[in-house]
Structure formats: C-alpha cells, structure tokens
Amino acid sequence: MSRTAQLAPQIAARNTKPLGLSTDTLAEHSRWIDDVNSTQNTDLQFPIVAVSDLKVSKFYDMIHPDEIATEAVRSVFIIEPD
C-alpha cells in the first residue's frame, strides 16, 4: 500500500486508479494508514475497501488455502474499463 501511495502521480498519469481491498475493519484501516504514512514518508489517499467477511478475497483466490483466513496477501489485479 505504501509503495502504491508513493507512486500515485505516476499511476494517475496512466489514467489509472488504485483501489485497496482488505479483510481488516475500517477502524484498523485508519490505524495502519496513519502508521504507513508516518513510517513510509507518504500520504495514502486512494480508497481501501473493508471486506471483513472475506467474500471478495475468496472469490478472487486471494487467501492461500494453507494460511489463516486473514493472513496478509499481496495481490495486484489490473481491471480494464471494458
């Protein structure tokens, strides 16, 4: 997330928008966004969707079957407008 925030100008120049997806709650997002911003010298501004019921994560196979359900997984998906 921090690297994506740091690259925001280059991402925007490509007419692209980042969107985060997390199994954490909104309250947890606020805490770790503050931490990311302060420790990584960035300003995370893109939306992060909280989907703590894991529906989206499971639909896109983002959770490894041998890990706990909320284990951090880093995935990148490029979604074209059409």
mmCIF file of the N, C-alpha and C atoms, coordinates in Angstrom:
data_MODEL
# 
_entry.id   MODEL 
# 
loop_
_atom_site.group_PDB 
_atom_site.id 
_atom_site.type_symbol 
_atom_site.label_atom_id 
_atom_site.label_alt_id 
_atom_site.label_comp_id 
_atom_site.label_asym_id 
_atom_site.label_entity_id 
_atom_site.label_seq_id 
_atom_site.pdbx_PDB_ins_code 
_atom_site.Cartn_x 
_atom_site.Cartn_y 
_atom_site.Cartn_z 
_atom_site.occupancy 
_atom_site.B_iso_or_equiv 
_atom_site.pdbx_formal_charge 
_atom_site.auth_seq_id 
_atom_site.auth_comp_id 
_atom_site.auth_asym_id 
_atom_site.auth_atom_id 
_atom_site.pdbx_PDB_model_num 
ATOM 1   N N  . MET A 1 1  ? 0.811   -1.182  0.000   1.00 0.00 ? 1  MET A N  1 
ATOM 2   C CA . MET A 1 1  ? 0.000   0.000   0.000   1.00 0.00 ? 1  MET A CA 1 
ATOM 3   C C  . MET A 1 1  ? 0.861   1.256   0.000   1.00 0.00 ? 1  MET A C  1 
ATOM 4   N N  . SER A 1 2  ? 1.932   1.226   0.773   1.00 0.00 ? 2  SER A N  1 
ATOM 5   C CA . SER A 1 2  ? 2.766   2.424   0.841   1.00 0.00 ? 2  SER A CA 1 
ATOM 6   C C  . SER A 1 2  ? 3.423   2.709   -0.509  1.00 0.00 ? 2  SER A C  1 
ATOM 7   N N  . ARG A 1 3  ? 3.899   1.678   -1.172  1.00 0.00 ? 3  ARG A N  1 
ATOM 8   C CA . ARG A 1 3  ? 4.548   1.897   -2.466  1.00 0.00 ? 3  ARG A CA 1 
ATOM 9   C C  . ARG A 1 3  ? 3.534   2.402   -3.490  1.00 0.00 ? 3  ARG A C  1 
ATOM 10  N N  . THR A 1 4  ? 2.331   1.896   -3.449  1.00 0.00 ? 4  THR A N  1 
ATOM 11  C CA . THR A 1 4  ? 1.289   2.375   -4.344  1.00 0.00 ? 4  THR A CA 1 
ATOM 12  C C  . THR A 1 4  ? 1.002   3.853   -4.074  1.00 0.00 ? 4  THR A C  1 
ATOM 13  N N  . ALA A 1 5  ? 0.946   4.238   -2.814  1.00 0.00 ? 5  ALA A N  1 
ATOM 14  C CA . ALA A 1 5  ? 0.740   5.646   -2.463  1.00 0.00 ? 5  ALA A CA 1 
ATOM 15  C C  . ALA A 1 5  ? 1.899   6.504   -2.959  1.00 0.00 ? 5  ALA A C  1 
ATOM 16  N N  . GLN A 1 6  ? 3.112   6.011   -2.825  1.00 0.00 ? 6  GLN A N  1 
ATOM 17  C CA . GLN A 1 6  ? 4.284   6.753   -3.291  1.00 0.00 ? 6  GLN A CA 1 
ATOM 18  C C  . GLN A 1 6  ? 4.270   6.929   -4.811  1.00 0.00 ? 6  GLN A C  1 
ATOM 19  N N  . LEU A 1 7  ? 3.724   5.967   -5.515  1.00 0.00 ? 7  LEU A N  1 
ATOM 20  C CA . LEU A 1 7  ? 3.679   6.011   -6.980  1.00 0.00 ? 7  LEU A CA 1 
ATOM 21  C C  . LEU A 1 7  ? 2.400   6.656   -7.518  1.00 0.00 ? 7  LEU A C  1 
ATOM 22  N N  . ALA A 1 8  ? 1.592   7.247   -6.661  1.00 0.00 ? 8  ALA A N  1 
ATOM 23  C CA . ALA A 1 8  ? 0.298   7.805   -7.072  1.00 0.00 ? 8  ALA A CA 1 
ATOM 24  C C  . ALA A 1 8  ? 0.387   8.747   -8.270  1.00 0.00 ? 8  ALA A C  1 
ATOM 25  N N  . PRO A 1 9  ? 1.357   9.665   -8.329  1.00 0.00 ? 9  PRO A N  1 
ATOM 26  C CA . PRO A 1 9  ? 1.415   10.548  -9.501  1.00 0.00 ? 9  PRO A CA 1 
ATOM 27  C C  . PRO A 1 9  ? 1.657   9.782   -10.810 1.00 0.00 ? 9  PRO A C  1 
ATOM 28  N N  . GLN A 1 10 ? 2.535   8.801   -10.790 1.00 0.00 ? 10 GLN A N  1 
ATOM 29  C CA . GLN A 1 10 ? 2.799   8.014   -11.996 1.00 0.00 ? 10 GLN A CA 1 
ATOM 30  C C  . GLN A 1 10 ? 1.579   7.161   -12.374 1.00 0.00 ? 10 GLN A C  1 
ATOM 31  N N  . ILE A 1 11 ? 0.890   6.658   -11.386 1.00 0.00 ? 11 ILE A N  1 
ATOM 32  C CA . ILE A 1 11 ? -0.309  5.858   -11.643 1.00 0.00 ? 11 ILE A CA 1 
ATOM 33  C C  . ILE A 1 11 ? -1.384  6.736   -12.267 1.00 0.00 ? 11 ILE A C  1 
ATOM 34  N N  . ALA A 1 12 ? -1.588  7.925   -11.721 1.00 0.00 ? 12 ALA A N  1 
ATOM 35  C CA . ALA A 1 12 ? -2.591  8.857   -12.258 1.00 0.00 ? 12 ALA A CA 1 
ATOM 36  C C  . ALA A 1 12 ? -2.241  9.283   -13.681 1.00 0.00 ? 12 ALA A C  1 
ATOM 37  N N  . ALA A 1 13 ? -0.958  9.432   -13.971 1.00 0.00 ? 13 ALA A N  1 
ATOM 38  C CA . ALA A 1 13 ? -0.524  9.829   -15.317 1.00 0.00 ? 13 ALA A CA 1 
ATOM 39  C C  . ALA A 1 13 ? -0.900  8.779   -16.363 1.00 0.00 ? 13 ALA A C  1 
ATOM 40  N N  . ARG A 1 14 ? -1.141  7.568   -15.922 1.00 0.00 ? 14 ARG A N  1 
ATOM 41  C CA . ARG A 1 14 ? -1.536  6.482   -16.834 1.00 0.00 ? 14 ARG A CA 1 
ATOM 42  C C  . ARG A 1 14 ? -3.057  6.302   -16.869 1.00 0.00 ? 14 ARG A C  1 
ATOM 43  N N  . ASN A 1 15 ? -3.758  7.318   -16.361 1.00 0.00 ? 15 ASN A N  1 
ATOM 44  C CA . ASN A 1 15 ? -5.218  7.283   -16.306 1.00 0.00 ? 15 ASN A CA 1 
ATOM 45  C C  . ASN A 1 15 ? -5.718  6.026   -15.591 1.00 0.00 ? 15 ASN A C  1 
ATOM 46  N N  . THR A 1 16 ? -5.070  5.731   -14.483 1.00 0.00 ? 16 THR A N  1 
ATOM 47  C CA . THR A 1 16 ? -5.351  4.534   -13.700 1.00 0.00 ? 16 THR A CA 1 
ATOM 48  C C  . THR A 1 16 ? -5.610  4.933   -12.252 1.00 0.00 ? 16 THR A C  1 
ATOM 49  N N  . LYS A 1 17 ? -6.468  4.185   -11.584 1.00 0.00 ? 17 LYS A N  1 
ATOM 50  C CA . LYS A 1 17 ? -6.795  4.482   -10.193 1.00 0.00 ? 17 LYS A CA 1 
ATOM 51  C C  . LYS A 1 17 ? -6.568  3.241   -9.334  1.00 0.00 ? 17 LYS A C  1 
ATOM 52  N N  . PRO A 1 18 ? -5.796  3.371   -8.261  1.00 0.00 ? 18 PRO A N  1 
ATOM 53  C CA . PRO A 1 18 ? -5.630  2.238   -7.346  1.00 0.00 ? 18 PRO A CA 1 
ATOM 54  C C  . PRO A 1 18 ? -6.826  2.123   -6.398  1.00 0.00 ? 18 PRO A C  1 
ATOM 55  N N  . LEU A 1 19 ? -7.081  0.916   -5.983  1.00 0.00 ? 19 LEU A N  1 
ATOM 56  C CA . LEU A 1 19 ? -8.120  0.623   -5.011  1.00 0.00 ? 19 LEU A CA 1 
ATOM 57  C C  . LEU A 1 19 ? -7.600  -0.500  -4.141  1.00 0.00 ? 19 LEU A C  1 
ATOM 58  N N  . GLY A 1 20 ? -7.593  -0.278  -2.847  1.00 0.00 ? 20 GLY A N  1 
ATOM 59  C CA . GLY A 1 20 ? -7.150  -1.314  -1.918  1.00 0.00 ? 20 GLY A CA 1 
ATOM 60  C C  . GLY A 1 20 ? -8.323  -2.165  -1.463  1.00 0.00 ? 20 GLY A C  1 
ATOM 61  N N  . LEU A 1 21 ? -8.044  -3.404  -1.155  1.00 0.00 ? 21 LEU A N  1 
ATOM 62  C CA . LEU A 1 21 ? -9.045  -4.319  -0.617  1.00 0.00 ? 21 LEU A CA 1 
ATOM 63  C C  . LEU A 1 21 ? -8.425  -4.974  0.601   1.00 0.00 ? 21 LEU A C  1 
ATOM 64  N N  . SER A 1 22 ? -9.155  -5.000  1.688   1.00 0.00 ? 22 SER A N  1 
ATOM 65  C CA . SER A 1 22 ? -8.592  -5.535  2.915   1.00 0.00 ? 22 SER A CA 1 
ATOM 66  C C  . SER A 1 22 ? -9.626  -6.353  3.675   1.00 0.00 ? 22 SER A C  1 
ATOM 67  N N  . THR A 1 23 ? -9.127  -7.331  4.406   1.00 0.00 ? 23 THR A N  1 
ATOM 68  C CA . THR A 1 23 ? -10.002 -8.114  5.284   1.00 0.00 ? 23 THR A CA 1 
ATOM 69  C C  . THR A 1 23 ? -10.089 -7.485  6.667   1.00 0.00 ? 23 THR A C  1 
ATOM 70  N N  . ASP A 1 24 ? -9.419  -6.353  6.857   1.00 0.00 ? 24 ASP A N  1 
ATOM 71  C CA . ASP A 1 24 ? -9.464  -5.643  8.134   1.00 0.00 ? 24 ASP A CA 1 
ATOM 72  C C  . ASP A 1 24 ? -10.700 -4.750  8.200   1.00 0.00 ? 24 ASP A C  1 
ATOM 73  N N  . THR A 1 25 ? -10.983 -4.245  9.397   1.00 0.00 ? 25 THR A N  1 
ATOM 74  C CA . THR A 1 25 ? -12.114 -3.342  9.600   1.00 0.00 ? 25 THR A CA 1 
ATOM 75  C C  . THR A 1 25 ? -11.711 -1.907  9.264   1.00 0.00 ? 25 THR A C  1 
ATOM 76  N N  . LEU A 1 26 ? -12.699 -1.029  9.143   1.00 0.00 ? 26 LEU A N  1 
ATOM 77  C CA . LEU A 1 26 ? -12.415 0.382   8.878   1.00 0.00 ? 26 LEU A CA 1 
ATOM 78  C C  . LEU A 1 26 ? -11.559 1.003   9.983   1.00 0.00 ? 26 LEU A C  1 
ATOM 79  N N  . ALA A 1 27 ? -11.818 0.648   11.223  1.00 0.00 ? 27 ALA A N  1 
ATOM 80  C CA . ALA A 1 27 ? -11.023 1.180   12.336  1.00 0.00 ? 27 ALA A CA 1 
ATOM 81  C C  . ALA A 1 27 ? -9.561  0.747   12.213  1.00 0.00 ? 27 ALA A C  1 
ATOM 82  N N  . GLU A 1 28 ? -9.344  -0.504  11.839  1.00 0.00 ? 28 GLU A N  1 
ATOM 83  C CA . GLU A 1 28 ? -7.975  -0.988  11.646  1.00 0.00 ? 28 GLU A CA 1 
ATOM 84  C C  . GLU A 1 28 ? -7.307  -0.265  10.479  1.00 0.00 ? 28 GLU A C  1 
ATOM 85  N N  . HIS A 1 29 ? -8.060  0.023   9.419   1.00 0.00 ? 29 HIS A N  1 
ATOM 86  C CA . HIS A 1 29 ? -7.509  0.769   8.279   1.00 0.00 ? 29 HIS A CA 1 
ATOM 87  C C  . HIS A 1 29 ? -6.985  2.118   8.728   1.00 0.00 ? 29 HIS A C  1 
ATOM 88  N N  . SER A 1 30 ? -7.769  2.825   9.496   1.00 0.00 ? 30 SER A N  1 
ATOM 89  C CA . SER A 1 30 ? -7.353  4.156   9.965   1.00 0.00 ? 30 SER A CA 1 
ATOM 90  C C  . SER A 1 30 ? -6.038  4.085   10.706  1.00 0.00 ? 30 SER A C  1 
ATOM 91  N N  . ARG A 1 31 ? -5.905  3.102   11.576  1.00 0.00 ? 31 ARG A N  1 
ATOM 92  C CA . ARG A 1 31 ? -4.660  2.968   12.353  1.00 0.00 ? 31 ARG A CA 1 
ATOM 93  C C  . ARG A 1 31 ? -3.476  2.645   11.464  1.00 0.00 ? 31 ARG A C  1 
ATOM 94  N N  . TRP A 1 32 ? -3.614  1.685   10.541  1.00 0.00 ? 32 TRP A N  1 
ATOM 95  C CA . TRP A 1 32 ? -2.430  1.347   9.769   1.00 0.00 ? 32 TRP A CA 1 
ATOM 96  C C  . TRP A 1 32 ? -2.155  2.316   8.640   1.00 0.00 ? 32 TRP A C  1 
ATOM 97  N N  . ILE A 1 33 ? -3.150  3.065   8.172   1.00 0.00 ? 33 ILE A N  1 
ATOM 98  C CA . ILE A 1 33 ? -2.879  4.133   7.209   1.00 0.00 ? 33 ILE A CA 1 
ATOM 99  C C  . ILE A 1 33 ? -2.024  5.210   7.879   1.00 0.00 ? 33 ILE A C  1 
ATOM 100 N N  . ASP A 1 34 ? -2.378  5.568   9.098   1.00 0.00 ? 34 ASP A N  1 
ATOM 101 C CA . ASP A 1 34 ? -1.556  6.538   9.851   1.00 0.00 ? 34 ASP A CA 1 
ATOM 102 C C  . ASP A 1 34 ? -0.135  6.021   10.014  1.00 0.00 ? 34 ASP A C  1 
ATOM 103 N N  . ASP A 1 35 ? 0.001   4.740   10.331  1.00 0.00 ? 35 ASP A N  1 
ATOM 104 C CA . ASP A 1 35 ? 1.322   4.149   10.511  1.00 0.00 ? 35 ASP A CA 1 
ATOM 105 C C  . ASP A 1 35 ? 2.108   4.137   9.191   1.00 0.00 ? 35 ASP A C  1 
ATOM 106 N N  . VAL A 1 36 ? 1.459   3.734   8.112   1.00 0.00 ? 36 VAL A N  1 
ATOM 107 C CA . VAL A 1 36 ? 2.118   3.710   6.793   1.00 0.00 ? 36 VAL A CA 1 
ATOM 108 C C  . VAL A 1 36 ? 2.575   5.113   6.421   1.00 0.00 ? 36 VAL A C  1 
ATOM 109 N N  . ASN A 1 37 ? 1.701   6.095   6.586   1.00 0.00 ? 37 ASN A N  1 
ATOM 110 C CA . ASN A 1 37 ? 2.055   7.463   6.228   1.00 0.00 ? 37 ASN A CA 1 
ATOM 111 C C  . ASN A 1 37 ? 3.242   7.979   7.037   1.00 0.00 ? 37 ASN A C  1 
ATOM 112 N N  . SER A 1 38 ? 3.260   7.697   8.317   1.00 0.00 ? 38 SER A N  1 
ATOM 113 C CA . SER A 1 38 ? 4.340   8.230   9.158   1.00 0.00 ? 38 SER A CA 1 
ATOM 114 C C  . SER A 1 38 ? 5.653   7.465   8.994   1.00 0.00 ? 38 SER A C  1 
ATOM 115 N N  . THR A 1 39 ? 5.596   6.165   8.781   1.00 0.00 ? 39 THR A N  1 
ATOM 116 C CA . THR A 1 39 ? 6.836   5.392   8.701   1.00 0.00 ? 39 THR A CA 1 
ATOM 117 C C  . THR A 1 39 ? 7.383   5.278   7.280   1.00 0.00 ? 39 THR A C  1 
ATOM 118 N N  . GLN A 1 40 ? 6.545   5.504   6.275   1.00 0.00 ? 40 GLN A N  1 
ATOM 119 C CA . GLN A 1 40 ? 6.972   5.325   4.887   1.00 0.00 ? 40 GLN A CA 1 
ATOM 120 C C  . GLN A 1 40 ? 7.069   6.646   4.123   1.00 0.00 ? 40 GLN A C  1 
ATOM 121 N N  . ASN A 1 41 ? 6.896   7.758   4.839   1.00 0.00 ? 41 ASN A N  1 
ATOM 122 C CA . ASN A 1 41 ? 7.010   9.084   4.232   1.00 0.00 ? 41 ASN A CA 1 
ATOM 123 C C  . ASN A 1 41 ? 6.115   9.207   2.998   1.00 0.00 ? 41 ASN A C  1 
ATOM 124 N N  . THR A 1 42 ? 4.835   8.933   3.186   1.00 0.00 ? 42 THR A N  1 
ATOM 125 C CA . THR A 1 42 ? 3.884   9.003   2.080   1.00 0.00 ? 42 THR A CA 1 
ATOM 126 C C  . THR A 1 42 ? 2.558   9.541   2.576   1.00 0.00 ? 42 THR A C  1 
ATOM 127 N N  . ASP A 1 43 ? 1.608   9.690   1.685   1.00 0.00 ? 43 ASP A N  1 
ATOM 128 C CA . ASP A 1 43 ? 0.267   10.161  2.021   1.00 0.00 ? 43 ASP A CA 1 
ATOM 129 C C  . ASP A 1 43 ? -0.731  9.293   1.259   1.00 0.00 ? 43 ASP A C  1 
ATOM 130 N N  . LEU A 1 44 ? -1.117  8.205   1.870   1.00 0.00 ? 44 LEU A N  1 
ATOM 131 C CA . LEU A 1 44 ? -2.026  7.254   1.232   1.00 0.00 ? 44 LEU A CA 1 
ATOM 132 C C  . LEU A 1 44 ? -3.398  7.902   1.077   1.00 0.00 ? 44 LEU A C  1 
ATOM 133 N N  . GLN A 1 45 ? -3.833  8.113   -0.172  1.00 0.00 ? 45 GLN A N  1 
ATOM 134 C CA . GLN A 1 45 ? -5.083  8.810   -0.455  1.00 0.00 ? 45 GLN A CA 1 
ATOM 135 C C  . GLN A 1 45 ? -6.108  7.972   -1.212  1.00 0.00 ? 45 GLN A C  1 
ATOM 136 N N  . PHE A 1 46 ? -5.722  6.829   -1.726  1.00 0.00 ? 46 PHE A N  1 
ATOM 137 C CA . PHE A 1 46 ? -6.681  6.045   -2.509  1.00 0.00 ? 46 PHE A CA 1 
ATOM 138 C C  . PHE A 1 46 ? -7.610  5.261   -1.585  1.00 0.00 ? 46 PHE A C  1 
ATOM 139 N N  . PRO A 1 47 ? -8.794  4.907   -2.072  1.00 0.00 ? 47 PRO A N  1 
ATOM 140 C CA . PRO A 1 47 ? -9.750  4.196   -1.220  1.00 0.00 ? 47 PRO A CA 1 
ATOM 141 C C  . PRO A 1 47 ? -9.301  2.764   -0.915  1.00 0.00 ? 47 PRO A C  1 
ATOM 142 N N  . ILE A 1 48 ? -9.639  2.343   0.279   1.00 0.00 ? 48 ILE A N  1 
ATOM 143 C CA . ILE A 1 48 ? -9.410  0.955   0.700   1.00 0.00 ? 48 ILE A CA 1 
ATOM 144 C C  . ILE A 1 48 ? -10.752 0.410   1.167   1.00 0.00 ? 48 ILE A C  1 
ATOM 145 N N  . VAL A 1 49 ? -11.175 -0.653  0.549   1.00 0.00 ? 49 VAL A N  1 
ATOM 146 C CA . VAL A 1 49 ? -12.465 -1.258  0.853   1.00 0.00 ? 49 VAL A CA 1 
ATOM 147 C C  . VAL A 1 49 ? -12.277 -2.318  1.924   1.00 0.00 ? 49 VAL A C  1 
ATOM 148 N N  . ALA A 1 50 ? -13.073 -2.230  2.964   1.00 0.00 ? 50 ALA A N  1 
ATOM 149 C CA . ALA A 1 50 ? -13.035 -3.227  4.039   1.00 0.00 ? 50 ALA A CA 1 
ATOM 150 C C  . ALA A 1 50 ? -14.070 -4.306  3.740   1.00 0.00 ? 50 ALA A C  1 
ATOM 151 N N  . VAL A 1 51 ? -13.590 -5.523  3.517   1.00 0.00 ? 51 VAL A N  1 
ATOM 152 C CA . VAL A 1 51 ? -14.486 -6.655  3.245   1.00 0.00 ? 51 VAL A CA 1 
ATOM 153 C C  . VAL A 1 51 ? -14.100 -7.767  4.218   1.00 0.00 ? 51 VAL A C  1 
ATOM 154 N N  . SER A 1 52 ? -14.474 -7.559  5.473   1.00 0.00 ? 52 SER A N  1 
ATOM 155 C CA . SER A 1 52 ? -14.029 -8.486  6.515   1.00 0.00 ? 52 SER A CA 1 
ATOM 156 C C  . SER A 1 52 ? -14.716 -9.847  6.458   1.00 0.00 ? 52 SER A C  1 
ATOM 157 N N  . ASP A 1 53 ? -15.801 -9.986  5.662   1.00 0.00 ? 53 ASP A N  1 
ATOM 158 C CA . ASP A 1 53 ? -16.441 -11.298 5.546   1.00 0.00 ? 53 ASP A CA 1 
ATOM 159 C C  . ASP A 1 53 ? -15.726 -12.217 4.553   1.00 0.00 ? 53 ASP A C  1 
ATOM 160 N N  . LEU A 1 54 ? -14.648 -11.714 3.925   1.00 0.00 ? 54 LEU A N  1 
ATOM 161 C CA . LEU A 1 54 ? -13.773 -12.479 3.023   1.00 0.00 ? 54 LEU A CA 1 
ATOM 162 C C  . LEU A 1 54 ? -14.403 -12.881 1.696   1.00 0.00 ? 54 LEU A C  1 
ATOM 163 N N  . LYS A 1 55 ? -15.619 -12.418 1.394   1.00 0.00 ? 55 LYS A N  1 
ATOM 164 C CA . LYS A 1 55 ? -16.282 -12.833 0.145   1.00 0.00 ? 55 LYS A CA 1 
ATOM 165 C C  . LYS A 1 55 ? -15.452 -12.496 -1.089  1.00 0.00 ? 55 LYS A C  1 
ATOM 166 N N  . VAL A 1 56 ? -14.981 -11.275 -1.176  1.00 0.00 ? 56 VAL A N  1 
ATOM 167 C CA . VAL A 1 56 ? -14.215 -10.860 -2.359  1.00 0.00 ? 56 VAL A CA 1 
ATOM 168 C C  . VAL A 1 56 ? -12.864 -11.565 -2.388  1.00 0.00 ? 56 VAL A C  1 
ATOM 169 N N  . SER A 1 57 ? -12.207 -11.641 -1.242  1.00 0.00 ? 57 SER A N  1 
ATOM 170 C CA . SER A 1 57 ? -10.899 -12.301 -1.161  1.00 0.00 ? 57 SER A CA 1 
ATOM 171 C C  . SER A 1 57 ? -10.976 -13.755 -1.596  1.00 0.00 ? 57 SER A C  1 
ATOM 172 N N  . LYS A 1 58 ? -12.016 -14.435 -1.183  1.00 0.00 ? 58 LYS A N  1 
ATOM 173 C CA . LYS A 1 58 ? -12.181 -15.843 -1.571  1.00 0.00 ? 58 LYS A CA 1 
ATOM 174 C C  . LYS A 1 58 ? -12.567 -15.961 -3.049  1.00 0.00 ? 58 LYS A C  1 
ATOM 175 N N  . PHE A 1 59 ? -13.418 -15.059 -3.524  1.00 0.00 ? 59 PHE A N  1 
ATOM 176 C CA . PHE A 1 59 ? -13.846 -15.106 -4.918  1.00 0.00 ? 59 PHE A CA 1 
ATOM 177 C C  . PHE A 1 59 ? -12.650 -14.991 -5.863  1.00 0.00 ? 59 PHE A C  1 
ATOM 178 N N  . TYR A 1 60 ? -11.692 -14.133 -5.519  1.00 0.00 ? 60 TYR A N  1 
ATOM 179 C CA . TYR A 1 60 ? -10.511 -13.926 -6.357  1.00 0.00 ? 60 TYR A CA 1 
ATOM 180 C C  . TYR A 1 60 ? -9.307  -14.766 -5.917  1.00 0.00 ? 60 TYR A C  1 
ATOM 181 N N  . ASP A 1 61 ? -9.534  -15.752 -5.067  1.00 0.00 ? 61 ASP A N  1 
ATOM 182 C CA . ASP A 1 61 ? -8.462  -16.646 -4.590  1.00 0.00 ? 61 ASP A CA 1 
ATOM 183 C C  . ASP A 1 61 ? -7.280  -15.873 -4.019  1.00 0.00 ? 61 ASP A C  1 
ATOM 184 N N  . MET A 1 62 ? -7.562  -14.867 -3.208  1.00 0.00 ? 62 MET A N  1 
ATOM 185 C CA . MET A 1 62 ? -6.512  -14.044 -2.610  1.00 0.00 ? 62 MET A CA 1 
ATOM 186 C C  . MET A 1 62 ? -6.008  -14.613 -1.288  1.00 0.00 ? 62 MET A C  1 
ATOM 187 N N  . ILE A 1 63 ? -6.707  -15.573 -0.738  1.00 0.00 ? 63 ILE A N  1 
ATOM 188 C CA . ILE A 1 63 ? -6.316  -16.199 0.527   1.00 0.00 ? 63 ILE A CA 1 
ATOM 189 C C  . ILE A 1 63 ? -5.756  -17.585 0.217   1.00 0.00 ? 63 ILE A C  1 
ATOM 190 N N  . HIS A 1 64 ? -4.512  -17.808 0.580   1.00 0.00 ? 64 HIS A N  1 
ATOM 191 C CA . HIS A 1 64 ? -3.902  -19.121 0.338   1.00 0.00 ? 64 HIS A CA 1 
ATOM 192 C C  . HIS A 1 64 ? -4.609  -20.162 1.203   1.00 0.00 ? 64 HIS A C  1 
ATOM 193 N N  . PRO A 1 65 ? -4.950  -21.312 0.649   1.00 0.00 ? 65 PRO A N  1 
ATOM 194 C CA . PRO A 1 65 ? -5.712  -22.318 1.406   1.00 0.00 ? 65 PRO A CA 1 
ATOM 195 C C  . PRO A 1 65 ? -4.978  -22.862 2.635   1.00 0.00 ? 65 PRO A C  1 
ATOM 196 N N  . ASP A 1 66 ? -3.649  -22.750 2.683   1.00 0.00 ? 66 ASP A N  1 
ATOM 197 C CA . ASP A 1 66 ? -2.893  -23.262 3.824   1.00 0.00 ? 66 ASP A CA 1 
ATOM 198 C C  . ASP A 1 66 ? -2.587  -22.196 4.868   1.00 0.00 ? 66 ASP A C  1 
ATOM 199 N N  . GLU A 1 67 ? -3.154  -21.007 4.723   1.00 0.00 ? 67 GLU A N  1 
ATOM 200 C CA . GLU A 1 67 ? -2.911  -19.912 5.659   1.00 0.00 ? 67 GLU A CA 1 
ATOM 201 C C  . GLU A 1 67 ? -4.181  -19.598 6.434   1.00 0.00 ? 67 GLU A C  1 
ATOM 202 N N  . ILE A 1 68 ? -4.029  -18.842 7.518   1.00 0.00 ? 68 ILE A N  1 
ATOM 203 C CA . ILE A 1 68 ? -5.216  -18.425 8.246   1.00 0.00 ? 68 ILE A CA 1 
ATOM 204 C C  . ILE A 1 68 ? -6.008  -17.448 7.385   1.00 0.00 ? 68 ILE A C  1 
ATOM 205 N N  . ALA A 1 69 ? -7.279  -17.334 7.647   1.00 0.00 ? 69 ALA A N  1 
ATOM 206 C CA . ALA A 1 69 ? -8.190  -16.601 6.772   1.00 0.00 ? 69 ALA A CA 1 
ATOM 207 C C  . ALA A 1 69 ? -7.836  -15.130 6.586   1.00 0.00 ? 69 ALA A C  1 
ATOM 208 N N  . THR A 1 70 ? -7.203  -14.516 7.559   1.00 0.00 ? 70 THR A N  1 
ATOM 209 C CA . THR A 1 70 ? -6.902  -13.091 7.426   1.00 0.00 ? 70 THR A CA 1 
ATOM 210 C C  . THR A 1 70 ? -5.416  -12.823 7.219   1.00 0.00 ? 70 THR A C  1 
ATOM 211 N N  . GLU A 1 71 ? -4.662  -13.843 6.886   1.00 0.00 ? 71 GLU A N  1 
ATOM 212 C CA . GLU A 1 71 ? -3.225  -13.678 6.616   1.00 0.00 ? 71 GLU A CA 1 
ATOM 213 C C  . GLU A 1 71 ? -3.023  -12.644 5.505   1.00 0.00 ? 71 GLU A C  1 
ATOM 214 N N  . ALA A 1 72 ? -2.066  -11.763 5.700   1.00 0.00 ? 72 ALA A N  1 
ATOM 215 C CA . ALA A 1 72 ? -1.806  -10.721 4.697   1.00 0.00 ? 72 ALA A CA 1 
ATOM 216 C C  . ALA A 1 72 ? -1.364  -11.347 3.378   1.00 0.00 ? 72 ALA A C  1 
ATOM 217 N N  . VAL A 1 73 ? -2.038  -10.973 2.327   1.00 0.00 ? 73 VAL A N  1 
ATOM 218 C CA . VAL A 1 73 ? -1.717  -11.443 0.984   1.00 0.00 ? 73 VAL A CA 1 
ATOM 219 C C  . VAL A 1 73 ? -1.619  -10.212 0.093   1.00 0.00 ? 73 VAL A C  1 
ATOM 220 N N  . ARG A 1 74 ? -0.606  -10.157 -0.706  1.00 0.00 ? 74 ARG A N  1 
ATOM 221 C CA . ARG A 1 74 ? -0.446  -9.036  -1.628  1.00 0.00 ? 74 ARG A CA 1 
ATOM 222 C C  . ARG A 1 74 ? -0.760  -9.525  -3.037  1.00 0.00 ? 74 ARG A C  1 
ATOM 223 N N  . SER A 1 75 ? -1.776  -8.947  -3.631  1.00 0.00 ? 75 SER A N  1 
ATOM 224 C CA . SER A 1 75 ? -2.184  -9.303  -4.979  1.00 0.00 ? 75 SER A CA 1 
ATOM 225 C C  . SER A 1 75 ? -2.404  -8.025  -5.765  1.00 0.00 ? 75 SER A C  1 
ATOM 226 N N  . VAL A 1 76 ? -2.155  -8.098  -7.048  1.00 0.00 ? 76 VAL A N  1 
ATOM 227 C CA . VAL A 1 76 ? -2.401  -6.967  -7.933  1.00 0.00 ? 76 VAL A CA 1 
ATOM 228 C C  . VAL A 1 76 ? -3.289  -7.455  -9.072  1.00 0.00 ? 76 VAL A C  1 
ATOM 229 N N  . PHE A 1 77 ? -4.349  -6.721  -9.302  1.00 0.00 ? 77 PHE A N  1 
ATOM 230 C CA . PHE A 1 77 ? -5.261  -7.011  -10.401 1.00 0.00 ? 77 PHE A CA 1 
ATOM 231 C C  . PHE A 1 77 ? -5.369  -5.760  -11.253 1.00 0.00 ? 77 PHE A C  1 
ATOM 232 N N  . ILE A 1 78 ? -5.268  -5.911  -12.547 1.00 0.00 ? 78 ILE A N  1 
ATOM 233 C CA . ILE A 1 78 ? -5.474  -4.820  -13.482 1.00 0.00 ? 78 ILE A CA 1 
ATOM 234 C C  . ILE A 1 78 ? -6.850  -5.038  -14.099 1.00 0.00 ? 78 ILE A C  1 
ATOM 235 N N  . ILE A 1 79 ? -7.732  -4.084  -13.895 1.00 0.00 ? 79 ILE A N  1 
ATOM 236 C CA . ILE A 1 79 ? -9.104  -4.205  -14.405 1.00 0.00 ? 79 ILE A CA 1 
ATOM 237 C C  . ILE A 1 79 ? -9.291  -3.145  -15.477 1.00 0.00 ? 79 ILE A C  1 
ATOM 238 N N  . GLU A 1 80 ? -9.560  -3.594  -16.684 1.00 0.00 ? 80 GLU A N  1 
ATOM 239 C CA . GLU A 1 80 ? -9.760  -2.682  -17.793 1.00 0.00 ? 80 GLU A CA 1 
ATOM 240 C C  . GLU A 1 80 ? -11.205 -2.176  -17.789 1.00 0.00 ? 80 GLU A C  1 
ATOM 241 N N  . PRO A 1 81 ? -11.428 -0.993  -18.340 1.00 0.00 ? 81 PRO A N  1 
ATOM 242 C CA . PRO A 1 81 ? -12.776 -0.428  -18.309 1.00 0.00 ? 81 PRO A CA 1 
ATOM 243 C C  . PRO A 1 81 ? -13.815 -1.240  -19.080 1.00 0.00 ? 81 PRO A C  1 
ATOM 244 N N  . ASP A 1 82 ? -13.401 -1.999  -20.075 1.00 0.00 ? 82 ASP A N  1 
ATOM 245 C CA . ASP A 1 82 ? -14.393 -2.787  -20.808 1.00 0.00 ? 82 ASP A CA 1 
ATOM 246 C C  . ASP A 1 82 ? -14.352 -4.204  -20.328 1.00 0.00 ? 82 ASP A C  1 
# 
